[in-house]
Amino acid sequence: MHRRLLLLALILLLPHLASAQVRIKDITDVEGVRSNQLVGYGLVVGLNGTGDQLNNALFTRESLVGMLERLGVNTHDVESDLQTKDVAAVMVTANLPAFSREGSRFDVGVSALGDATNLTGGTLLVTPLLGADGEVYGVAQGPVATGAISAQGAAQSVTRGVPTSGRIANGAIVEREIPFELGAEHTLDLALRNADITTAERIAAAINAKLDDHVADVSDPRTVVLHLAGRDVVDTLASIEDLTVVPDSPAIVVIDEATGTIVMGANVRISEVAIAQGNLTIRVTETPQVSQPGPFSNGTTVVAPRTNIQIDTQSGHRLALIPTTVTLQQLVSGLNSLGVGPRDMITILQNIKADGALQAELRVR
């Protein structure tokens, strides 16, 4: 008996124990500590006849000729006869991770630029990766993995995935570091990924309680400022990033009309409102009847139309009063139990918002 009561108590306490205790490191970013986007242009070779057609992709031809010239191959006499289909021009993209050091590796993405149909089995040649400032921060090279399947016959073709886009795991090497001395900073900003003043205040309070000092201040709903003068910055960050807080969230309902998807937060509430939902349904049924003439008569067989029209005005549905204590989640559960579809539910929510009874922001996509 005592075990049952203990189990029941734990079940009732679960919603409170699981009140979204989240680590600070999972909902904030240290300002200045971020990745940087890189881009480059290169050639993929070794394709099985699925590369660019050089007559159509002139940039591929020019790139191929330029590469061969740099390698000491004279192509002036045969440039007009280049007809290979095993080369493809590609764009190479990557994110240079924060604190990357020279010689470390990172992943790159490869995407066809011309009319190549498949990059599977190809190898990316040495490609410089440039940042927004035009400087080279990495060099990429290696075999391209697309993870796609493409097969074609005389009358049918099958393609799964995107064979013109792939990745090279650890395919780039860092050539230039982006300087950032974290330990030399005296002030750091923690940027909330979802701006909320209540969450920011809770983060600052948790940090000040942990360090037993007034270190954290809230400057705006997205920023918590850390004053770390006289402290070891790395040790301080390591000691506070695992602190847990309960993030607050605004009441928002997101509706995607294209797919009929409804997403709502836990804090959404509804004021007292009356709801009636129903559609006029007209059902027309045709039941033609064949009329045969009597035996040995001169009559003819005719088809006599019979039409049955039914009109359903939903008169049995009554106006429902929704009290103030009902949450949106309870309302949606009730509508689901009545068989109300997502499209009708979206219309109901939009009308509740228009009436001013939905105490939340309604976002329609």
LUMGUNU-404843 format. One record per residue (C-alpha): residue in one letter; z, x, y; residue number from 1. Coordinates in steps of 0.02 Angstrom, whole numbers. Layout:
N
+----+--------+--------+--------+-----+
| aa |      w |      u |      v |   i |
+----+--------+--------+--------+-----+
|  a |      Z |      X |      Y | NUM |
...
+----+--------+--------+--------+-----+
This chain:
365
+----+--------+--------+--------+-----+
| aa |      w |      u |      v |   i |
+----+--------+--------+--------+-----+
|  m |      0 |      0 |      0 |   1 |
|  h |     47 |    141 |    117 |   2 |
|  r |   -116 |    231 |     76 |   3 |
|  r |   -216 |     76 |    121 |   4 |
|  l |   -125 |     58 |    287 |   5 |
|  l |   -153 |    243 |    324 |   6 |
|  l |   -339 |    227 |    283 |   7 |
|  l |   -353 |     72 |    394 |   8 |
|  a |   -267 |    163 |    537 |   9 |
|  l |   -386 |    310 |    520 |  10 |
|  i |   -537 |    195 |    522 |  11 |
|  l |   -473 |    110 |    681 |  12 |
|  l |   -441 |    279 |    762 |  13 |
|  l |   -611 |    352 |    718 |  14 |
|  p |   -701 |    285 |    874 |  15 |
|  h |   -566 |    363 |    983 |  16 |
|  l |   -559 |    528 |    888 |  17 |
|  a |   -748 |    543 |    895 |  18 |
|  s |   -759 |    509 |   1081 |  19 |
|  a |   -898 |    635 |   1098 |  20 |
|  q |   -793 |    792 |   1113 |  21 |
|  v |   -929 |    915 |   1163 |  22 |
|  r |   -919 |   1102 |   1195 |  23 |
|  i |   -953 |   1162 |   1371 |  24 |
|  k |  -1089 |   1280 |   1307 |  25 |
|  d |  -1185 |   1131 |   1236 |  26 |
|  i |  -1197 |   1033 |   1399 |  27 |
|  t |  -1214 |   1171 |   1530 |  28 |
|  d |  -1321 |   1322 |   1568 |  29 |
|  v |  -1268 |   1478 |   1661 |  30 |
|  e |  -1377 |   1484 |   1815 |  31 |
|  g |  -1493 |   1634 |   1809 |  32 |
|  v |  -1483 |   1650 |   1620 |  33 |
|  r |  -1649 |   1577 |   1563 |  34 |
|  s |  -1811 |   1615 |   1474 |  35 |
|  n |  -1973 |   1655 |   1565 |  36 |
|  q |  -2145 |   1588 |   1524 |  37 |
|  l |  -2285 |   1709 |   1481 |  38 |
|  v |  -2471 |   1681 |   1455 |  39 |
|  g |  -2618 |   1786 |   1397 |  40 |
|  y |  -2800 |   1778 |   1346 |  41 |
|  g |  -2860 |   1857 |   1184 |  42 |
|  l |  -2976 |   1853 |   1034 |  43 |
|  v |  -2942 |   1796 |    857 |  44 |
|  v |  -3052 |   1879 |    726 |  45 |
|  g |  -3074 |   1862 |    538 |  46 |
|  l |  -3114 |   1677 |    538 |  47 |
|  n |  -3217 |   1606 |    396 |  48 |
|  g |  -3362 |   1543 |    502 |  49 |
|  t |  -3249 |   1425 |    600 |  50 |
|  g |  -3246 |   1521 |    764 |  51 |
|  d |  -3337 |   1495 |    928 |  52 |
|  q |  -3525 |   1481 |    937 |  53 |
|  l |  -3570 |   1625 |   1051 |  54 |
|  n |  -3720 |   1532 |   1124 |  55 |
|  n |  -3603 |   1395 |   1186 |  56 |
|  a |  -3444 |   1494 |   1227 |  57 |
|  l |  -3510 |   1627 |   1346 |  58 |
|  f |  -3334 |   1689 |   1387 |  59 |
|  t |  -3309 |   1729 |   1203 |  60 |
|  r |  -3470 |   1829 |   1200 |  61 |
|  e |  -3422 |   1925 |   1357 |  62 |
|  s |  -3247 |   1959 |   1290 |  63 |
|  l |  -3316 |   2020 |   1124 |  64 |
|  v |  -3442 |   2135 |   1208 |  65 |
|  g |  -3309 |   2203 |   1326 |  66 |
|  m |  -3189 |   2238 |   1183 |  67 |
|  l |  -3321 |   2328 |   1081 |  68 |
|  e |  -3371 |   2432 |   1233 |  69 |
|  r |  -3190 |   2486 |   1260 |  70 |
|  l |  -3182 |   2540 |   1077 |  71 |
|  g |  -3338 |   2647 |   1099 |  72 |
|  v |  -3465 |   2531 |   1018 |  73 |
|  n |  -3631 |   2520 |   1111 |  74 |
|  t |  -3687 |   2338 |   1110 |  75 |
|  h |  -3823 |   2343 |   1244 |  76 |
|  d |  -3964 |   2346 |   1117 |  77 |
|  v |  -3894 |   2206 |   1007 |  78 |
|  e |  -3800 |   2100 |   1133 |  79 |
|  s |  -3931 |   1961 |   1129 |  80 |
|  d |  -3925 |   1957 |    939 |  81 |
|  l |  -3737 |   1932 |    921 |  82 |
|  q |  -3721 |   1774 |    817 |  83 |
|  t |  -3553 |   1793 |    730 |  84 |
|  k |  -3448 |   1637 |    703 |  85 |
|  d |  -3292 |   1732 |    649 |  86 |
|  v |  -3221 |   1759 |    824 |  87 |
|  a |  -3130 |   1636 |    937 |  88 |
|  a |  -3064 |   1649 |   1114 |  89 |
|  v |  -2884 |   1590 |   1126 |  90 |
|  m |  -2744 |   1566 |   1251 |  91 |
|  v |  -2579 |   1644 |   1200 |  92 |
|  t |  -2417 |   1569 |   1266 |  93 |
|  a |  -2236 |   1621 |   1243 |  94 |
|  n |  -2060 |   1608 |   1313 |  95 |
|  l |  -1977 |   1775 |   1346 |  96 |
|  p |  -1794 |   1749 |   1297 |  97 |
|  a |  -1655 |   1794 |   1417 |  98 |
|  f |  -1583 |   1970 |   1401 |  99 |
|  s |  -1733 |   2030 |   1300 | 100 |
|  r |  -1739 |   2218 |   1285 | 101 |
|  e |  -1887 |   2334 |   1266 | 102 |
|  g |  -1948 |   2338 |   1087 | 103 |
|  s |  -1873 |   2171 |   1036 | 104 |
|  r |  -1988 |   2038 |    967 | 105 |
|  f |  -2019 |   1854 |   1004 | 106 |
|  d |  -2134 |   1714 |    944 | 107 |
|  v |  -2300 |   1667 |   1023 | 108 |
|  g |  -2414 |   1516 |   1014 | 109 |
|  v |  -2603 |   1528 |    996 | 110 |
|  s |  -2726 |   1391 |   1048 | 111 |
|  a |  -2916 |   1389 |   1037 | 112 |
|  l |  -3008 |   1393 |   1202 | 113 |
|  g |  -3188 |   1366 |   1148 | 114 |
|  d |  -3270 |   1263 |   1011 | 115 |
|  a |  -3185 |   1347 |    864 | 116 |
|  t |  -3139 |   1222 |    728 | 117 |
|  n |  -3006 |   1317 |    631 | 118 |
|  l |  -2897 |   1469 |    667 | 119 |
|  t |  -2822 |   1478 |    493 | 120 |
|  g |  -2833 |   1653 |    420 | 121 |
|  g |  -2875 |   1735 |    586 | 122 |
|  t |  -2790 |   1884 |    666 | 123 |
|  l |  -2750 |   1896 |    851 | 124 |
|  l |  -2800 |   2062 |    927 | 125 |
|  v |  -2690 |   2153 |   1052 | 126 |
|  t |  -2660 |   2032 |   1196 | 127 |
|  p |  -2558 |   2072 |   1353 | 128 |
|  l |  -2438 |   1933 |   1404 | 129 |
|  l |  -2416 |   1908 |   1591 | 130 |
|  g |  -2279 |   1825 |   1692 | 131 |
|  a |  -2297 |   1719 |   1848 | 132 |
|  d |  -2295 |   1878 |   1953 | 133 |
|  g |  -2446 |   1950 |   1862 | 134 |
|  e |  -2348 |   2088 |   1777 | 135 |
|  v |  -2363 |   2123 |   1590 | 136 |
|  y |  -2198 |   2087 |   1500 | 137 |
|  g |  -2257 |   2085 |   1320 | 138 |
|  v |  -2400 |   2122 |   1200 | 139 |
|  a |  -2447 |   2005 |   1057 | 140 |
|  q |  -2542 |   2038 |    896 | 141 |
|  g |  -2539 |   1976 |    718 | 142 |
|  p |  -2600 |   1847 |    591 | 143 |
|  v |  -2607 |   1666 |    651 | 144 |
|  a |  -2520 |   1531 |    547 | 145 |
|  t |  -2576 |   1353 |    586 | 146 |
|  g |  -2491 |   1256 |    445 | 147 |
|  a |  -2642 |   1140 |    446 | 148 |
|  i |  -2760 |   1087 |    307 | 149 |
|  s |  -2944 |   1056 |    338 | 150 |
|  a |  -3075 |   1017 |    205 | 151 |
|  q |  -3251 |    951 |    226 | 152 |
|  g |  -3387 |    891 |    108 | 153 |
|  a |  -3558 |    815 |    126 | 154 |
|  a |  -3495 |    640 |    162 | 155 |
|  q |  -3310 |    656 |    202 | 156 |
|  s |  -3188 |    771 |    288 | 157 |
|  v |  -2998 |    780 |    287 | 158 |
|  t |  -2890 |    864 |    420 | 159 |
|  r |  -2701 |    868 |    424 | 160 |
|  g |  -2613 |    950 |    568 | 161 |
|  v |  -2700 |   1042 |    709 | 162 |
|  p |  -2802 |   1188 |    641 | 163 |
|  t |  -2850 |   1247 |    815 | 164 |
|  s |  -2670 |   1287 |    864 | 165 |
|  g |  -2548 |   1402 |    777 | 166 |
|  r |  -2403 |   1523 |    795 | 167 |
|  i |  -2363 |   1704 |    759 | 168 |
|  a |  -2182 |   1729 |    711 | 169 |
|  n |  -2111 |   1883 |    798 | 170 |
|  g |  -2290 |   1918 |    852 | 171 |
|  a |  -2251 |   1995 |   1022 | 172 |
|  i |  -2156 |   2149 |   1079 | 173 |
|  v |  -2061 |   2159 |   1243 | 174 |
|  e |  -2139 |   2293 |   1354 | 175 |
|  r |  -2043 |   2259 |   1515 | 176 |
|  e |  -1867 |   2195 |   1540 | 177 |
|  i |  -1816 |   2069 |   1671 | 178 |
|  p |  -1664 |   2144 |   1758 | 179 |
|  f |  -1507 |   2036 |   1762 | 180 |
|  e |  -1332 |   2109 |   1758 | 181 |
|  l |  -1217 |   1968 |   1703 | 182 |
|  g |  -1061 |   2074 |   1708 | 183 |
|  a |  -1088 |   2123 |   1889 | 184 |
|  e |  -1082 |   1943 |   1953 | 185 |
|  h |   -930 |   1883 |   2050 | 186 |
|  t |   -983 |   1701 |   2060 | 187 |
|  l |  -1074 |   1602 |   1925 | 188 |
|  d |  -1139 |   1425 |   1927 | 189 |
|  l |  -1130 |   1315 |   1772 | 190 |
|  a |  -1276 |   1192 |   1784 | 191 |
|  l |  -1250 |   1027 |   1692 | 192 |
|  r |  -1401 |    973 |   1592 | 193 |
|  n |  -1360 |    791 |   1635 | 194 |
|  a |  -1293 |    778 |   1811 | 195 |
|  d |  -1131 |    678 |   1821 | 196 |
|  i |   -986 |    703 |   1941 | 197 |
|  t |   -855 |    642 |   1817 | 198 |
|  t |   -914 |    762 |   1682 | 199 |
|  a |   -917 |    905 |   1808 | 200 |
|  e |   -737 |    869 |   1860 | 201 |
|  r |   -682 |    866 |   1678 | 202 |
|  i |   -766 |   1033 |   1645 | 203 |
|  a |   -682 |   1112 |   1798 | 204 |
|  a |   -512 |   1042 |   1747 | 205 |
|  a |   -530 |   1108 |   1569 | 206 |
|  i |   -578 |   1282 |   1631 | 207 |
|  n |   -435 |   1291 |   1757 | 208 |
|  a |   -311 |   1234 |   1625 | 209 |
|  k |   -374 |   1365 |   1501 | 210 |
|  l |   -369 |   1510 |   1625 | 211 |
|  d |   -209 |   1447 |   1710 | 212 |
|  d |   -290 |   1478 |   1878 | 213 |
|  h |   -401 |   1388 |   2003 | 214 |
|  v |   -564 |   1469 |   1950 | 215 |
|  a |   -684 |   1321 |   1940 | 216 |
|  d |   -741 |   1207 |   2080 | 217 |
|  v |   -866 |   1065 |   2081 | 218 |
|  s |   -998 |   1084 |   2217 | 219 |
|  d |  -1109 |    938 |   2165 | 220 |
|  p |  -1136 |    823 |   2014 | 221 |
|  r |  -1240 |    958 |   1927 | 222 |
|  t |  -1148 |   1119 |   1971 | 223 |
|  v |   -978 |   1192 |   1928 | 224 |
|  v |   -945 |   1353 |   2024 | 225 |
|  l |   -843 |   1490 |   1939 | 226 |
|  h |   -754 |   1617 |   2051 | 227 |
|  l |   -734 |   1769 |   1939 | 228 |
|  a |   -688 |   1908 |   2061 | 229 |
|  g |   -568 |   2027 |   1974 | 230 |
|  r |   -607 |   1954 |   1802 | 231 |
|  d |   -713 |   2016 |   1659 | 232 |
|  v |   -862 |   1898 |   1670 | 233 |
|  v |   -916 |   1911 |   1488 | 234 |
|  d |   -741 |   1888 |   1418 | 235 |
|  t |   -710 |   1740 |   1534 | 236 |
|  l |   -871 |   1653 |   1481 | 237 |
|  a |   -832 |   1685 |   1298 | 238 |
|  s |   -659 |   1607 |   1318 | 239 |
|  i |   -718 |   1448 |   1405 | 240 |
|  e |   -884 |   1407 |   1322 | 241 |
|  d |   -799 |   1333 |   1168 | 242 |
|  l |   -685 |   1218 |   1270 | 243 |
|  t |   -721 |   1036 |   1233 | 244 |
|  v |   -734 |    892 |   1355 | 245 |
|  v |   -784 |    710 |   1345 | 246 |
|  p |   -945 |    692 |   1446 | 247 |
|  d |   -966 |    534 |   1545 | 248 |
|  s |  -1134 |    447 |   1558 | 249 |
|  p |  -1203 |    314 |   1675 | 250 |
|  a |  -1248 |    142 |   1611 | 251 |
|  i |  -1435 |    151 |   1575 | 252 |
|  v |  -1552 |     44 |   1471 | 253 |
|  v |  -1721 |    123 |   1429 | 254 |
|  i |  -1863 |     10 |   1373 | 255 |
|  d |  -2029 |     72 |   1303 | 256 |
|  e |  -2143 |    -79 |   1309 | 257 |
|  a |  -2283 |     11 |   1217 | 258 |
|  t |  -2181 |     32 |   1057 | 259 |
|  g |  -2049 |   -104 |   1084 | 260 |
|  t |  -1908 |     24 |   1083 | 261 |
|  i |  -1742 |    -12 |   1170 | 262 |
|  v |  -1610 |    124 |   1198 | 263 |
|  m |  -1445 |     87 |   1283 | 264 |
|  g |  -1287 |    179 |   1328 | 265 |
|  a |  -1112 |    133 |   1273 | 266 |
|  n |  -1055 |     89 |   1450 | 267 |
|  v |  -1182 |    -49 |   1480 | 268 |
|  r |  -1100 |   -216 |   1522 | 269 |
|  i |  -1161 |   -391 |   1560 | 270 |
|  s |  -1088 |   -512 |   1686 | 271 |
|  e |  -1073 |   -696 |   1643 | 272 |
|  v |  -1248 |   -768 |   1621 | 273 |
|  a |  -1332 |   -913 |   1532 | 274 |
|  i |  -1482 |   -877 |   1420 | 275 |
|  a |  -1612 |   -993 |   1344 | 276 |
|  q |  -1763 |   -923 |   1255 | 277 |
|  g |  -1904 |  -1020 |   1176 | 278 |
|  n |  -2091 |  -1037 |   1173 | 279 |
|  l |  -2206 |  -1187 |   1166 | 280 |
|  t |  -2295 |  -1182 |    998 | 281 |
|  i |  -2450 |  -1289 |    963 | 282 |
|  r |  -2510 |  -1292 |    782 | 283 |
|  v |  -2680 |  -1369 |    741 | 284 |
|  t |  -2721 |  -1400 |    557 | 285 |
|  e |  -2893 |  -1456 |    497 | 286 |
|  t |  -2901 |  -1548 |    328 | 287 |
|  p |  -3079 |  -1613 |    305 | 288 |
|  q |  -3103 |  -1751 |    174 | 289 |
|  v |  -3264 |  -1780 |     76 | 290 |
|  s |  -3322 |  -1964 |     64 | 291 |
|  q |  -3433 |  -2004 |    -86 | 292 |
|  p |  -3547 |  -2160 |    -92 | 293 |
|  g |  -3526 |  -2287 |   -231 | 294 |
|  p |  -3624 |  -2273 |   -397 | 295 |
|  f |  -3809 |  -2323 |   -389 | 296 |
|  s |  -3797 |  -2348 |   -201 | 297 |
|  n |  -3912 |  -2280 |    -69 | 298 |
|  g |  -3771 |  -2200 |     30 | 299 |
|  t |  -3749 |  -2015 |     68 | 300 |
|  t |  -3604 |  -1897 |     49 | 301 |
|  v |  -3515 |  -1865 |    215 | 302 |
|  v |  -3370 |  -1755 |    270 | 303 |
|  a |  -3236 |  -1848 |    367 | 304 |
|  p |  -3135 |  -1731 |    482 | 305 |
|  r |  -2947 |  -1748 |    485 | 306 |
|  t |  -2850 |  -1654 |    619 | 307 |
|  n |  -2661 |  -1637 |    623 | 308 |
|  i |  -2582 |  -1573 |    786 | 309 |
|  q |  -2398 |  -1521 |    792 | 310 |
|  i |  -2307 |  -1469 |    951 | 311 |
|  d |  -2144 |  -1371 |    940 | 312 |
|  t |  -2057 |  -1370 |   1108 | 313 |
|  q |  -1902 |  -1279 |   1042 | 314 |
|  s |  -1801 |  -1432 |   1093 | 315 |
|  g |  -1668 |  -1391 |    965 | 316 |
|  h |  -1625 |  -1229 |   1056 | 317 |
|  r |  -1486 |  -1245 |   1182 | 318 |
|  l |  -1438 |  -1145 |   1334 | 319 |
|  a |  -1316 |  -1008 |   1281 | 320 |
|  l |  -1177 |   -950 |   1394 | 321 |
|  i |  -1138 |   -764 |   1382 | 322 |
|  p |   -961 |   -724 |   1443 | 323 |
|  t |   -918 |   -571 |   1546 | 324 |
|  t |   -825 |   -485 |   1403 | 325 |
|  v |   -983 |   -467 |   1298 | 326 |
|  t |  -1063 |   -296 |   1297 | 327 |
|  l |  -1249 |   -270 |   1288 | 328 |
|  q |  -1230 |   -201 |   1114 | 329 |
|  q |  -1147 |   -362 |   1056 | 330 |
|  l |  -1282 |   -465 |   1141 | 331 |
|  v |  -1422 |   -367 |   1055 | 332 |
|  s |  -1333 |   -381 |    887 | 333 |
|  g |  -1320 |   -569 |    912 | 334 |
|  l |  -1504 |   -584 |    959 | 335 |
|  n |  -1552 |   -480 |    807 | 336 |
|  s |  -1453 |   -595 |    693 | 337 |
|  l |  -1550 |   -742 |    765 | 338 |
|  g |  -1715 |   -658 |    725 | 339 |
|  v |  -1766 |   -621 |    904 | 340 |
|  g |  -1900 |   -486 |    900 | 341 |
|  p |  -1904 |   -330 |   1008 | 342 |
|  r |  -2037 |   -400 |   1125 | 343 |
|  d |  -1936 |   -557 |   1163 | 344 |
|  m |  -1779 |   -451 |   1178 | 345 |
|  i |  -1863 |   -341 |   1309 | 346 |
|  t |  -1910 |   -497 |   1408 | 347 |
|  i |  -1730 |   -562 |   1398 | 348 |
|  l |  -1659 |   -396 |   1459 | 349 |
|  q |  -1782 |   -389 |   1604 | 350 |
|  n |  -1735 |   -566 |   1656 | 351 |
|  i |  -1549 |   -527 |   1643 | 352 |
|  k |  -1577 |   -378 |   1757 | 353 |
|  a |  -1677 |   -486 |   1879 | 354 |
|  d |  -1531 |   -609 |   1882 | 355 |
|  g |  -1413 |   -466 |   1928 | 356 |
|  a |  -1305 |   -490 |   1773 | 357 |
|  l |  -1353 |   -325 |   1689 | 358 |
|  q |  -1232 |   -195 |   1757 | 359 |
|  a |  -1341 |    -46 |   1718 | 360 |
|  e |  -1498 |     43 |   1772 | 361 |
|  l |  -1652 |    -25 |   1684 | 362 |
|  r |  -1790 |    101 |   1654 | 363 |
|  v |  -1956 |     33 |   1591 | 364 |
|  r |  -2085 |    157 |   1527 | 365 |
+----+--------+--------+--------+-----+
